[in-house]
Amino acid sequence: MEASINNATQILSREKKKSHYEPRLVLQIIAIGFGSTAFGYASAVIAPTLSQPSFLEYMDLGLTNPNRAHILGATNSLYFAGGFIGSFVNSWVSNRYGRKASIASACLLMIVAGALVAGSVHIGMFIAFRFFTGWSAVSLLAAVPMWITEVSPPHGRGILAELHAWMAILGYVLANYVGVGFYYYHAPGGNQWRGPLAFVCLFPLITLCFTPWAPESPRWLLMQGRDSEAFAIIQKLHRSKHDLDETFLRAEFAEMVTQVTVDRSLDSSWRILWTRPSYRKRALIACSLLSALYSSGIMVVANYGPTIYSGLGFSTSQSLQLQAGQLVTGLLALTISMTFVDRLPRNIMLGGGLYLCAIPLSIEAALVARFVGTDNKAALSAGVAFIFIFGFIYNMWLDGPGYFYASEIFPTHLRAKGATLCVMCYSLINILWTQVAPTAFANIGWKFYLVFVVCSVVFGTTILFIYPDTLNKPLEEVAAMFGDEDLMAVYSEASTHDHETKDGVVTGEETVASSRPGLEMSTSSSYNVMAMQVLGAKGRKLDDVPATTDANIIFKRTLVRPVAFERWIEVCSLGSNNILNLVPAGDTLRTWIMHEYGQNNEDIRGHLHSCARSKIHLSFDMWTSEGKTMSLMAVVAHYLDKDFNDRTMLIALRRLFGPHSGANVAETLLDVIDEFHVRDRLGCFMTDNAESNDTCLKCVMRKVYPTSPDDAISERRLRCWANVLNHVARLFLFGCDADAFRLEDATNVALDRENECLSAWRKRVPVGKLQNITTFMIYQGLTTAQGAVQEYLSCRHRRR
């Protein structure tokens, strides 16, 4: 199992530089990303609102109001206080009802709260419903990046998660430009300030409309035991031109399933976050992440930008336009960031970004200290420029990773709580900065910038040396970076060369390479190659290989052996003189078995689809009764299960009517394939070497894959090793003409003399080395082998 899991890990490592997703996934992320736009718009709309003369007049917040600074601070801080509480509720909804439910509920709350904020009749009502707007907005801040992280493939996750930041900045831009537009609009009664606030309802409404068609997080579905739904979503979202045979897709999903199986059994309480050292480290990182980033001063610039520009000598209209323009540069920065966010280590981007942010803010502090209150237009304009540069650096280096890094470091069962911790601390730190900002600007002026400079340097150093790099790591492997190898089912640092064949089990690169010509070019994944090699006995002990014609081995491993049949065996084993009175009639027994089979048939199909992690490979053979009055066809499925162990399952034992022609056999085989819904999962076929089987497989493949070339069909044709050895042994022992292979009529004499003949064979070397093959031969061509042995004994007697 370990080697197979390592094989999955190696596939992911090898494929990580390719984009394993289609435009469909990008479009769905953009649709749900309007929730991020809703967060950005709701957070930013307060800045132009507080600069609207009509709002200040309506709410009596003019310069003559002695409580003006405190009330303005409360409008922002209570917004984030709502976010603090909402983050806890979001975590519970996300774990209980799913990631989509948490997004939808937050959107619904924002629509209601936004409408009431726009309709506020006094400042108390305004602040109260800003609280609930913050509740919903911060919930979206936690839920949307977490959903994006969980539906994205390892490579490209940074770019796709960056769309959240891009859409959030888009919300900031729209909020400011709408504010600018309404600044120039004069509504009757001075109500133009209500227009921008009413637009808060638009973006959550868009997200709410798209949510029913968005996929649920596959990892959340796996945590609920809904494996088939999760796999269907991964198939739709992570299919790409680089992975036409679903090699990467199945390897990624196998890693998810294996790890979630472990996660599902683990404690997911809040207590465990602080009692287990590795979880505690994650929790501390989550708490410090957005605290560090927003201690750079970005939220103060975003929410009080017009105030800053007014302090530099610009008018209200100019300040609003500068604020909007600064955010447009943020969109440009995020667009550029998408080109390298999945190339640079996460800790370098975060820590280095904070260092870079400290530089323009230090210059800004010097310019404000030296030139504010003067008429030096060049210096004051430079102050605006360095605010723009500061925002540009933040958006390029910090905005994207800041939102998705916390979701990357937590395991599935704790990811919602980790995201909650992150946005909870985001809310707390912004309550601090937005509440004190008006007072700080009024009292300490330029020195307030130095607080952010010091915080940026301290937090930047901490991130560089403490935060692990999660670049291109599958979410299931990140745990190893925190020392949680004991809780992982998929982690290994060893290479394929470190996994040699052990105890007769194929491991390492033996599961990938193939000695069969043409197999390397087939469309089967490396898991499928592993299954093919198990079927072909590569690297295996011969007595461990489940021969497709050995009914005992197959029957012992099958999942369809009915309980009624087991009872019948028990009854037959009682040894009673009245045994015939206890055995049910044939029709009754058949009714029992068929009834039970019918009940379990759906379970068998479900088992194949939920437990098979590889393609499903089929082997089949036929038995004919004496006199050829009845023919039976057995179909056996071979695959790798959830633990990557090779499994063999008898799925059908069908009566074959008519001739044994390839076309006739193909019809029966297709019925079995369709009954168990495995057309889209077919791998290779193993049969004996009869020409009719070649015809059969061509008929089957033409029906399943009409456009497949002949070479692709032949690559899926595997030869039964035991049947080949049987023919080789007969050719070696009994001659080279066709008569050596002809099956003769069975006789009771041959059965009686089986042990005597085998005993004679064992006395002769090297013939005695073929003991197992001889046994196989007797079951395959009983009388021919018996006749050959009799002839051999007769010749020996004549020599004497």
N, C-alpha and C positions, 0 to 999 in steps of 0.2 A: 504493500500500500504506500509506504513512504516513497519508494522509487517512482511510483505512478504520480504521486502528488508533486514530486520534484519535477517530473516531466511536464506537468501542467505549468509549474512555475517557470520552467525554462522556455516553454512556448510563449508565455506572456512576456518574458524578458526579451526574447528574440523579436517579438512582434511590436514591442512598445514604441518603436519609431514610426509606425504606420498609423494612419487615421482610421480607426475602426468604427465609423459611424457614417450615417447618410444625412443628406439635407433635412430629412424628416425630423431628426432629433434636434437639429438647430432651430427649425421652425417651431417645434413644440416648446423649446426652452425660451424662445423669444415671446411666444404667446403667454406662458406662465410668467415670463420676465416683466410683463406689465405690472405684476405685483411689486416688483422692485421699483418700477417707475412710480407706482403709488406711494411707496415708502419715501422715495426721493422727493416727490412733489409735496407730500404732506409735511416733510421735515423742512423743506426750503421755503414754502409759501409764507412762512411767518416773517421772513426777512423783508420782502417788499410790503407785506401788510403793516409791519411796524413803522415803515417809512411813508405810508399813505397819510397825507394830512386829513383826509376824510375819516379814516379810522381813529386817529388820535383825537380828533374833535368829537366824534360820536361817543367814544369811550372816556372822554374827559381825561386824556393822558398828555395834556400839554405841558410845556416847561414849567408852568406855575404849580403843577401838582407835586407836592413834596414826596409822595410815594411812587413817583413815576418810575424810577430805576428798579425798585423792588417788584412792582407789578410787571414791568417788562421782563424782568428775570423770571418771574413766576410763570409767565406764558410759555416760556421755553422749558424750564425745569420740571414743571408738572407734566408737560408732554412726555418727558423721559421717565418721570415717575410712573406714568401709566405704562410705558414700555417695560419698566422693571417688573411690574406685576404681571403684565400680559405675557412676558417670556416664560413664566412658570406655567401658566395655563396652556400656552402653546406646546410646551414639552409634553404635558399630559395628553392633550388632544392628538399630538403627532404620534405618540406611542400607542395610544388606545385605538384611534380611528384611522390612522394613516397620514402620510405626508400631504396628500391632496386635501384631506379634510381640514388639516390645520391651515392650509393656504386659503381654502374656501371660507372657513369661519372668520378668519382675519379680514378678508375682503368684505364680507357681509357687514361686519362691525364697522369698518371704515366708511362704508357707504352711509350708514345711519348716523355715525358720529360726525362725519364731514358735513352732512346736510344740516345738522343741528348747530354746528359751529358757524356755518355760513348764515344761519338764521338767528344768531345770538342777538339779544336785545340789551344786554349789559355785560360788563367785563367778567362778572362772576360766572354767568352762563358760558361765556366764551372760554374761560380757563377750564371749567369743568368738562366740557366736551372736547377740548384739546387733550385732556387727560386720556379720554377713550380713543381719540385719534392716535395718540402715541402708543396706547395699548396695541391697537391693530397694526400700526406701522412697524413697530419693533418686532411684533410676531412675524410679519412678512420678512423682515430682515433676517430672522432665524430660519424660517421655514423654506424660503425660496432657494437660498444657497445650498441648504442641506439636501433638498430634492434634486437640484442640479448635480451635486456631487455624487449622489447615489445612482443616478441614471446614466452618468457619463462613463465612458471607457477610461482606463488608466492614462493612456496618452491622448492628450486633447482635453483632459479634465480641466486643466488650468485655463485654456482658451474658452471653453464652454462656460466655466464658472465666472470668467471675466465678463461674460455677457450680463450677469447680474449687476456688476458694478457699472457697466456701461449704461444699462437701462435705468439704474438708480440716478446716475449723473444726468441722464436725459430728463428725468423728473425734476431735478434741480434746475436745469436750464429752462424747461418749460414753465416752471413756477415763476422764475424771475422775469422771463419775457412776457408772460401773461400779466405779471405785476406791472411791468413797464407799460404795457398796452392800456391797462385800466387806470394807470396814473394819469394818462392823457384823456381819459373818458370821464365826462362829468355827468353822473346820473342824478335824476331828481331826488332830492332829499339827502344827497351826499352818501349814497349807498354803493358807490363804485367799489369799495373795499370788499364787498361780499362776493363779487364775481370770481376773483381768483380762488377764494376759499371754496366756492361751490364746485370748481373743477376738480377738487380732491376726490369727488365721487366717481369721476369718469374712469380712471385707470383700474381701480379694483373691480368695477363693473365689467370691464373688458376681460380681466383675468377670470372673473367668476363665470363668464360665458364660455371660456375655453376650457375650464377645469374638467368638465365631464368627459372631454375627449383626450385629455392628457393621460399618459400612463402613470400608474402608481409606482412608487419606488420598488424595484424588484427585491431589494434587500429587506425592506419592510415586509413584503409578501412572503419571503423565505422565513422570516421570523415568526410569521403566522402559520407556517406549514403549508403555504399555497405554492408549492414548487412549480407546478405546471404553468400557472399564470405568470410566475416570475420568468420562467424560461421563454414563454411566448413573447414577453416584453423585450427581453434581451435579444431574441431573434429579430424583432422588428427594428430595434434601435441601434444595435451594434453590428449589423450586417454591412459589409462594404465590398468594394471591388478587390481589395487586398485579401479577402477571406471568403472566396466563393464556396469553399467546401466546409466553412464554419469551424475551421481548426481553432482559431483564436477565440471565437464566440463560445465554443463548448469548453475550451480550457478555462476561460474567464468564469463561466457559469459554474463549472465544477469547483473552482477555487472558492467561489461565493458559497455554494451549498455546503462544502466541507467545513468552512469556517463558521457559517451561521449555525450549523449543527452544534458546534461547540458553544457559540455565543448564546444560543437558546437555553442552554442549561446553566448559564452563569447568572450570578446575582446582578440585578440591574437597579438596585436601590440607590438613593442619594448617599446613604452611609458608605457604600463600597467605594464611592468616588474619593473619599478622604481616608479610608482605612488601608487600602492596598497602595503601596508606594508608587507603582507604575501608573495607576489611575490618578493618584494624587498629583503626580507630575503633570499629567495631561490637564487636570482641572486647574492647576496653577497657571499653566500656559494659556488655557482658554480665558481665565480671568484677566491675565495680564495683556493678552493680545490686543484687543480693541482699546483697552485702557491706555496702552502704550501708543497706539496709532493716533488716537484722538487727543492725547496729551501733546501731540505735535502742534496743536492749535487750529487744525483744519475746521472743526465744527464752529469755533468762534468766528473764523473768517467767513464760513458759509452762512451763519445766522446773523452776524453783525457786520457783514461786508459794507452795506451802505453807510453804517455809522463810521467805519474805518475810513472810507473814502471821503465822507463829509469832514472828518477830522483833518484830512489832507487838503481841504480847501475846495472841494467840488460840491456842486449844487445837488439837490435831491434827485432830479431827473438824471443828471450825469452819474450819480452814485448808483442808481438802479441799473443804468445801462452798463456801467463798468462791472457791476456784480454779475449781470447776465453774461457779459463777454468773458469774464474770468472762468465761468463754468463751461462755456463753449470750448475754451482751451483744454478743460478737463476731459471733454469728450475726445478731442484729438489725442491727448496723452494716453487715454485708455485704448484707443484704436492702435496706437503704436505699441503699447504694452502687449497686446495680443500676439505680436510677432515674436516675442521672446519670453513670455511668461512661462512657457513649458521648456525653456532652454536653460534658465538660470536656477540655481538652488533656491529653495524657498527662504531659508534663513538669510541668504545673501541679499535677496530682494528686500526683505522686511528690515533687517538691520541696516543695510547700506542705504535704503531709502530714507530712514530716519536721520542718518548722518547728513544726507544731502539736503533734507528739509531744514536742518538747523542752520545751514549756510545763508540762504536768502532771508530767513527770519532774523538772523543776527544783523544783517545789513539793514533790514527794515527798521529794527530797533534803533540803530545808529542814525538813520535818516530822520525818523520821527523825533528823536531826542534833539537833533541839531537844527532841523529846518521847519518843524511844525510851528505855525504862528508867524512865519516869515512870508515874503512874497517871491521866494525862489521857486518859480514854476518848474524849472528843470529838476530840482531836487525832489519836489513833491510828486512830479510825474514819475520819477525814478522809484519813489515809494510805491506807487501803483504797480509799476513794472515788477518789482520784487514780490509783491503779493501774487501777481499772475504767475511768476516763476515758481513761487512756493506751491501754489495749487497745482501747477503743471507737474512738478516733481512728485507731489503726493499721489496724484491720480495715475502717473505712469508706474511708480514703484510699489505703492502701498495699497491702493484702493482695491485692486482685484484680489491678491492673496489674503488681504485682511479679512475678506468675507468668507473664503472657503477653507482657509488653513485649519480652523478649529474643527470643521466637519471632517477633514481628512485624518486627524490624529486619533479620533475616537472609534472604538469598535461599534458594530451595528447596534448592539443592545444598549449602548450608552450614548449614541451619537446625538439623540434629541436632547438629552440632559447636557451634553457638552456644548451644543449650540446655545442652549438656554443660559448656561453660565457665561458664555461669551457675550451675548447681547444684554444680559443682566448687568455685567460690568460696564458694557458700552453705555447703558442707560445711567448708571451711577456716575460714571466719569463725566458724562455730559450734563447731568444735573449740576455737578460741581462747577464746570467751566461756564455753562450758559447762565447760571444763577449769579456767579460772581463777576462775569465779564462787564456788564454795564458799570458796576461799582469800581472795578479795577481800572477800566479805561478813564473813569472820572478822577480817580485818586492817584494811581501810580503811573498812568500813561504808558510810555514806551517800555518801562521796566516789566510790564506784563508780558511782553514778547520774550524777555529773557527767561521767564519761567518755562516757556515752551521749548526754548533752546536747550536748557539744562535737561528737561525731561526727555527730549529727543536723543541726546547723547547717552544718557544713562540707560534708557530702554533699548536703544540701538545696540549698545555693547552687550546687554543681557541677551538679546535675541541672537546675535551672531555666535555667541559661545554656548548657549543653552538649548535653543530651539533646534530640533532635528530637521533634516531636509527630507521632505516627502515627495520630491519631484518624480513623477511618472511611476510611483509605487502604487500597485493595486491596494485598495483600502484594506484587504484582508492580510496584507503583509506588513503594514505600518506598525502593527503591535510589536514586532520583533525589535523595532528601534527603541522601544521603551522597556525591553527586557521581559516581554510576555510570551516567550517561546513556549512556555508550558501550557498556555491557553490557545495555542495556534495549531491548526490542523494542516496548514499549507506551507509552513516556512521551512526553508533549508538554504544554507549558504553554500552547500556542496555543489560541485559541477557534476555533469553527467559522467565524467570519467571516474568520479569517486564512488560510483554505484555499480559494482561489478555483479555478475550473476552469483547469487547467494542461495544456498539450499534449493537449488533447482528452479529458482524463480528468475524470470527475465527482468532485468533492471537497467537503468541508465540508458546509454545510447543504443543498447540492443533493442530497446523498444521503439527506436526511431528509424534506424537504418534497416534496409531490407536487402536480402541477397537475391530476391526474385527479380529478374529483369523486367523493367517497365513499371515496377510498383512505386518507385520513387516519383514517377510522373503522374501517378493516379491522383484523383481528386479526393482521396480519403485523408483524414487527419492523422496525426501521429498516434492518437489514441487508437484509431482504427487499424493502423499498421501493427500496433501492439497486439490487438485482438487477432489479426491475421497470423501473426507469428505464433501466438498461443495455439491457434488452430493448426498451424503447420509444424508445430513441435520444435520451433527454433529455440535453442538454449534450454530445452526441457528434458527431463528424464522420460524415457519412452513410456514407462509404466504410469506416469502421471498424466499423460495426454488422454482426454476423453475421446476415444475413437467414436466416430459418428455412427458406426454400425453395431456398437456394443449396447444392446438395449438395457442391460442391467445398470451400467454406469449412468446412462441418460435418465432412466426411470427413477433412480435414487435421488437425482438432483432436481427433478422437475417440481414445479410449483402446482401442477394441475392434478397430482395424484389424489383422487377423491377420498374423503373420509369413509364413504360407503365401501370403497374397495378395501380400505384398511380393515374395516370390520369384517369383511368377507374373508380376508386372509386370517384374521384371528380365529374366526369360526372354523376354518379349514385346518387350523393348527391344534385344535382341541384334542384330536386323537380319539374321539368318542366313537363307539360302535354305531351310534345313531346319528352320525354326522350328516347323512343325507336328509334327515328330518329337520336339521338346523339350518341348512343352506337354503336361502330363498330361491324361488324359481328364477330361471334365466331372464324372463321378461321383467320380473320385479327388480332384480339386480340392475339390469340395464336402465330401468326407469329411475332408480335411485341415483345411479352414476350420472346420467344425462341431466337430471334435475340439478344435481350439485354442480356439474360443469357449467350449466347455464347460469347459475347464481354467481359463480366465480369468474366467468369469462370477462366481465367488465373489469374486475379487479386485476386480472392478468394483463389486460390492455393498459390499464392505468400504471401497473407496475413497470411494464416495458418503457412507458413514456417518462415516468418520473424517476426511475432508478437507473436507466441506461445512460451512461455518460459518454458512450462511444456510439458509433454507428452500430446497427444491429445486423450481424452476419448470420447467414442461414446455411445449414447443411441439411441434406435430405437423402433418403435412400428408400428402397422398396423391398418388401418381402413377398414371396409368392408361395401359396400353399401347394401341397402335393396335388398333382393333377391340374395345377394352375386354375383352380376354381375361384380363388379369391386373392386379390392383391391389396396390400396395405402400404401406404406411403407415410413415413415419419418425417416431420419437419422440426428441426431443432434450432433454437436461437442462441447465439453466442454474443456476449457483450461484456463491457466493464461496468460494474455497479457503482453505487455512490462512494464506496471505499476503494474503487479502482481495482477490485478483485475480478478475475475473469469468471464469468458465470455461464452455465450451460443450462438451457431450459427447453424441455420438450413442449412445444406449443400446439402440435397437431399430430394425430394419427388417423389418417383418412383412408377410406376405401377408394380404390382406384378402379373405375369402370372403363372398359374398353381396352384398346391396345396400349402397350408401353411405349408409345411413340413420344418423341420430344414435345410435340404440340399438345398432346393429351395430358402429359404430366404437367406441362406449363399451365394449363387451365386450372388444375387442382392447386398448384402452388400459388397462382395468383389469387385464388379464393382465400387461401390462408393469409396471404400478405394483406389483402383488403380487410379481412375479418379483424385483424389485429392492428390495422391502421399504421403500418410501418413502411408504406411506400416511400415517404420522404426521409426515412432513416436507414434505408438499405445500404449495406456495405458490400461484402464479398459473399460468394457462394462456394461451398465445398460439396463436391459429389465424387462418385467414383468415375472411372475413366471411359465409361460407355459413350459412344458417339451421340446417342440419343440425348444425353445430358447437355452436350454442346448445343444441340438444336433447341432443347428446352430453355436454356438460359438466354439464348438469342431471342426467343419468343417473349420471355418475361421482360428482358431489358428493353425490347422494342416497345412494349406496352407501357413500362414505367418511365423510360427515358427515350422518347421517340427520336430525338436528334443525336443520340450518342453514336460516335463512330465505332467501327468494329474493334479497333484497338482498345477503346475504353471498356467495351464489353469483355474482351478476352482478359483484360487485367483483373477483372473481378472474379474470374474463374480460378478457384483453387482446387488442387488435386488431393484426394484423400491419401495420406501417406501410407495407411495400413493396406489400402487396396493396391497401391503401387508395389509395396513389398510382397504382397500376396502373389501378384503376377510375376514379379522377378524371381521369387522362390520357385514357382511352378516351372518357369522357363528353365531355370538352372537345374532342377531336379528331373523334370519329366519330358523335356524336349523343346523344340523350337517351332513346331508347327501349330496350326490352329487347334488340333485335337487336344493339346496340352491344356487348353483353357476352357474346353467345352464342359458344361455341367451335365452330368448323367443323372438318371432317375435314382431317387433315394431308395435304399433298401434297409430292411431291419437288420440284415447280417452285418452291414457296415456299422450300425450303431452298436451292436453287440461286441464287435472286435475293436472298438475305438481305443480302449485302454491298452490292449495287447499291442496294437500298432504303435501307439505313442511310446510305449516302453522300448520297443525295438528301435525306434528312431533315436531315443536318447542314448543308446549304446554306441552310436556311430558318430564319430567326429570327422569333419565339422558340421555334419548334419544336425548333431545334437544342439548346436548353437542356435538353431532355428526353432526352438521349442515353442516360444510364444507365437511365432509366425505360423507354425503348424496348427496350433489351437485355433488361430484365426481362420486358417485355410479350411479347417474341418467345418466351421460354422458357415463359411462362404460357399464351399463346394464339397459337400460331405463325401459323396460316393466317389468323386474323381480322386480325392486324396486317398481314400481307402483303397481304391483299385491300384493306385500307384504304389502304395506300401505293400500290398499283397504281391505285386509283381516284383518289387524289390526283394521281399523275403523268399520268393520262389527262385529268383536268380541266385541268391546266396546259397540256398539249399542244393541247387544243381552243381554249383562249384564244389561243394563238399563231396 
